[in-house]
Amino acid sequence: MYVLITPRRQMGVAVPKDQLSRIPPFKGDVQIVESQCSALGRITREAFILNSVGHARDALPRLLDASVTSMGTQGLIISGIEQVEEAFYFQSWWCRFE
């Protein structure tokens, strides 16, 4: 599903709501699949951007243990854990249609 994606956290810390609209969104095809995760050593549900428009492939780290945590007229929130180098951080993506 092609959507605009805005990460809601930076290194696990929530971005204040008044600053979310200033973050340039990523546009891409969001996919959610179950797969074996070597970092966690088990099967996990992963969210990732299959085709990113105007950004490098894998512009956002995959979300591990991903789930849709809310959905409404303003879009949906996918939450999970992202791995940045050797550290893991909570992350949520605000996904919405143009």
URTAMO-V264424 format. One record per backbone hydrogen bond with DSSP energy under -0.5 kcal/mol. NH is the residue of the N-H (numbers start at 1). CO is the residue of the C=O. E is the energy in kcal/mol with one decimal. If there is no record, write none. Layout:
NH,CO,E
NH,CO,E
//
This chain:
3,28,-2.4
4,96,-3.3
5,26,-3.7
6,94,-2.2
7,5,-0.5
8,92,-3.3
10,13,-2.5
13,10,-1.8
15,8,-2.7
19,16,-2.1
20,16,-0.8
20,17,-0.7
21,17,-0.6
22,19,-1.3
23,19,-0.5
23,20,-1.2
24,22,-0.5
26,5,-2.9
27,53,-0.6
28,3,-2.1
29,51,-1.4
30,1,-2.3
30,28,-0.9
31,48,-2.9
33,46,-2.4
35,44,-2.6
37,42,-2.7
38,36,-0.6
41,37,-1.8
42,37,-1.3
44,35,-2.8
46,33,-3.6
46,44,-0.6
47,63,-2.2
48,31,-2.3
50,29,-3.3
50,48,-0.7
53,27,-3.4
54,52,-0.7
59,56,-0.9
63,47,-2.6
64,62,-0.6
64,81,-3.7
65,45,-0.5
66,45,-2.7
66,63,-0.5
67,79,-2.0
69,67,-0.7
69,77,-2.3
70,77,-1.1
72,75,-2.8
75,72,-1.5
76,95,-2.8
77,70,-2.6
78,93,-2.1
79,67,-2.7
79,77,-0.5
80,91,-2.6
81,64,-2.3
82,89,-3.0
83,62,-0.5
84,82,-0.6
84,87,-2.6
85,83,-0.5
87,84,-2.2
89,82,-2.6
91,80,-2.4
93,78,-3.1
94,6,-2.8
95,76,-3.1
95,93,-0.8
96,4,-2.0
//
